[in-house]
Each structure stands twice: as structure tokens, then as C-alpha cells.
């Protein structure tokens, strides 16, 4: 019978071996870390360090400017400020929020899931390729900054020349290495770096614009979806109403109480109501497809919740903060780019002072620098160079830079006017649509009473079927128009939020990762 023996290695021996291995591992880790630090230190002397800070936008830096419109456009009489009116019908404080929570009681609600407007927008911006495109452009521009900074670091060149093929030196090979280190250039490289940094600010603003575009598009598409769902519900009521009247007319005609023309006339209203319902269903399907593209999933069984603070966060009657609007930030950054490019052009006439060192080695022949066979030669010196005259090109470049700056300033003013124009139009539109809703409410009440009265009179033979059908259609039409007007207000508010640069605050897009990009207010 075989008996397994226990291991004879003592516990103390195991502990000693483990300690030795641990010390070796720690020593290796420290050595690796030390070598890594040396490598990073040496790398810092020969090329710029990789900077990923461009992926985080500090709005306090981008918005560090104050816009003053030019005198010829700063005319308050031309751009009046619309103020909310007071009184019984000043309903913009709640904007008919009794239905705007949009947990709509439509046919989809039995199995529908609820998604908030903010969550839907965050899903859209985190997957949209347009935003990815602008972020990639931003990353490319960040690399251009390193290209400009590289001029601060040593420049190395190496090459090989052969001898003259028509002389005795045709077999000679001359190998050379040259190093060039910038000493002083009167700020030319610094100006180049500043230009690229200003271009980076432009691209950061373009990313903000892209985020605002996608968030606004998503919000408007969701509002349109809810609009058509509610209108379809009313259109279905309209179809059911005229169908009921058609059935009443048919029964009365069969009984000989009314003319046989009544059901024929009612049938045309039924077909119109059916056609209108199909049209609205088609619009709904289109909106569902748009949202499916934006969100990446089917929304036909999805309900969307519009938050109560949607209207309040728009700041409808607040003065726009121009330095926080992405289009204004981009326009201002373009002015900075034009100014730095002009300075860069002006500095190009100044000389550049560099430290130059070279080494050459001749093989199979004489070194032309020393005249000795297979000799090595080296030199170190200071070099000064300047583009002293270029046929007037420098003066023309300065003129072009001046015009570029003027164009950038004009674009900033044009952007300002466009923002002011759109904000005033939005306010006027909301005010007038709000008044229209009150009129439609009165019309809806009156047509509802008329419909009931006409139906009683039709049963008594005092009204024609056309009167009854017309009153039914008028009642449902007023409901449809009121619902459309209500969502027109929401759509205008969504546009206003974008125009005034409040998308990120309204939809809570700050301090979150959007495809590797983050906005910090």
C-alpha cells in the first residue's frame, strides 16, 4: 500500500521565498516606473506632450467676452422687446400644461413605456454621427496645435549625397546629420500656436452648435409626434361622429322619415373624415421613423413626458446672454483667429535666430568640407534668416488678413441680428398663438352647443343633415386647431431655447460625457 508523503518544505522557507519574490517584483516595478519617468522627461524635451483637455469645454473660458453691437445696429427702436401682457388671458405662465405633460391617453398607452424629453435627447446626442464628426474635427485641430508647438523643439535632418558622376569623385558618398534649435523668432511660433488655439475654440463652439442642433431636432420631433398622436385621437372622434350621423341618416331614410339623399350626403363627410385620419396617421409614421433614426429604437409604443419646467427654463422674456450662445462664441472665436493670423503675417518679416549643428562623414572619397579622404567634419553655429522681400507678397497678405478680420466682425454682427430677430419673432408668435387658443376655446364651446342643438332640431325635422354634419365637423376642427396651436407654442419654445443657447441647461447636457466630449459650465 502506497502512502503519499507530505511536503517537506518548511513554512519558514516558503515565507523567505515569497519575501524574496516580492522584493524582486517591487524592485522591478520601481525600476520600470523610474525608466518610464525618464522616458517621459526625455520625450518632453523633443516633442510636445499629448494634451486631451480639448475634450472638456470650459464655458467660462469660451464665454469670457462681452459683445457690444455696432452703433448702426444697436437700435432698440428697430428691435422692440415684447413683454407678456397681464390679465385673465395671460396664460403663458402655464401654457396649457394640463395636457402638456403628454402622458397622452391615446391608443398606445396600454403598453407604452414613458421616456422623459431630457432622457430622449441625451440618448440622441450620445449616438448621433454628426456630433461624432465635429468632435473628430476638433481632435484634428487639437493635433494642429502640437504641429505649431513642434517648432519650439529641435529639428533633425539626415541625408546622403553622392559625388559628381562626371568626375573622379563619382564613387564618393557623403552622409550628413543636421540639428536646428530655435533660439528667438520675435514671437512667430507663439503667434502660430495662438492661431491654432483660437481655431480650436472655433471647433469647440462648432461641437456645441452640433449638440444644440441634434437636441433641438430631437425635441421638435418628439413634440411633433405628440401633436399627431393627439390630433389622430381627435380625428378618430371626428370619424366616429360623422359615421354615427351617417348611420342615423340611413336609418331615418330607410324608415321614410327623411330623404334618401341624406345618407348619400353624409357619406361624403365620412370619406373626408377617413381621408383626414389616414393623412394624420401617415404624418405620425413619418415622425416615428425620424425618432427611430435619432434614438435607435422603435417609439411607436413609447410615451414621452414633457417636464413642467420646459417653459420656465426657456426664459422667454429674459434678455439673451450673447456670450453663452454657441453661434456667437464661434463668430467671436473667428475674429480671434483673424487677429492672430494678421499678427502672424506681420511677424513673418522679422528674422529667426537658430542654433545649427551639423556632422558629415565621407566614404570612398574626400569630405568637401575638409578636403581629406574619408574624413568626418562637424560644426556648430548661430544662424539668422529672414524673408526680407517677397515681391510685395507680405503687404498683400496683411491686407488680406485685415479684410478677414472685418469679415469676421461682420459675421458676428450678422449673427447678433439674426438671434435678436428670431427671439422677437418667437415671442410675437407665442403671444399671438396664445390669443388664438383662447378664441379657439370659445369657438369649441359654442360649436359644441350648436352641435347638440342641431341634433335635437334634426330629429324634429327642423334641420337638414348637412347642418348637423357641418356642426360636427366645425366642432372637431376647432379641437384640432387648438391642439395644433398648443404644440406650435411648444415647437416655438424649442426653437427659442436653441437660438438663445439654453439647450444644454434646459435638457441637462452639462457635465455628462457626450461621445467623449464634456461641457463644464
Number of C-alpha atoms within 10 A of each C-alpha: 3 4 5 6 6 6 6 6 8 8 9 9 10 11 11 11 12 12 12 12 12 12 12 12 12 12 12 12 12 12 12 12 12 12 12 12 12 12 11 12 11 11 12 13 12 13 17 17 12 10 11 10 10 19 19 15 21 15 17 12 10 20 18 10 13 11 14 10 14 11 7 6 13 13 11 8 7 9 14 11 16 15 12 16 11 9 7 6 11 14 18 18 10 13 18 13 16 9 14 20 15 19 17 18 13 15 12 14 14 9 10 16 14 14 15 14 20 21 14 20 23 21 16 25 25 19 15 19 13 15 25 20 13 20 24 14 17 23 17 13 22 23 17 18 21 18 16 19 19 16 19 18 16 16 15 13 10 12 10 12 11 16 18 11 10 7 8 10 14 13 13 20 19 21 17 18 15 17 16 20 18 18 15 15 18 15 15 21 21 17 20 21 22 21 25 24 23 25 23 24 26 26 25 31 26 21 25 26 22 21 28 25 19 21 27 22 20 25 24 21 20 24 24 21 24 24 22 23 21 21 23 23 18 19 27 17 15 27 24 15 18 25 20 14 23 23 15 17 26 22 15 17 16 13 11 10 13 19 16 16 13 19 22 14 15 24 19 13 23 22 14 14 22 18 14 17 20 15 14 19 17 13 16 21 15 14 22 22 18 18 23 15 13 22 20 14 12 12 20 17 14 16 24 23 21 23 15 14 10 19 21 14 15 21 16 22 14 10 11 17 14 21 20 20 23 28 23 25 26 27 22 26 24 25 22 22 25 24 22 23 24 22 18 22 21 16 17 18 16 15 17 19 17 19 16 19 17 17 15 20 21 25 16 16 21 20 21 15 13 13 10 13 15 16 18 18 15 14 10 13 10 13 16 13 11 12 11 11 9 9 8 8 10 18 13 12 15 17 14 15 22 16 14 19 21 15 15 21 19 15 18 23 21 16 17 20 16 13 21 20 14 15 26 19 15 22 21 16 16 24 19 12 18 23 14 16 22 14 13 21 15 13 18 21 14 12 21 17 13 18 21 14 14 21 21 14 15 18 15 9 12 11 15 17 25 14 16 23 23 16 21 24 21 19 22 22 19 21 22 23 17 23 19 18 19 22 21 20 22 22 21 18 24 25 21 24 25 23 23 25 24 22 27 18 13 20 21 14 22 16 14 14 15 22 15 11 20 18 18 12 15
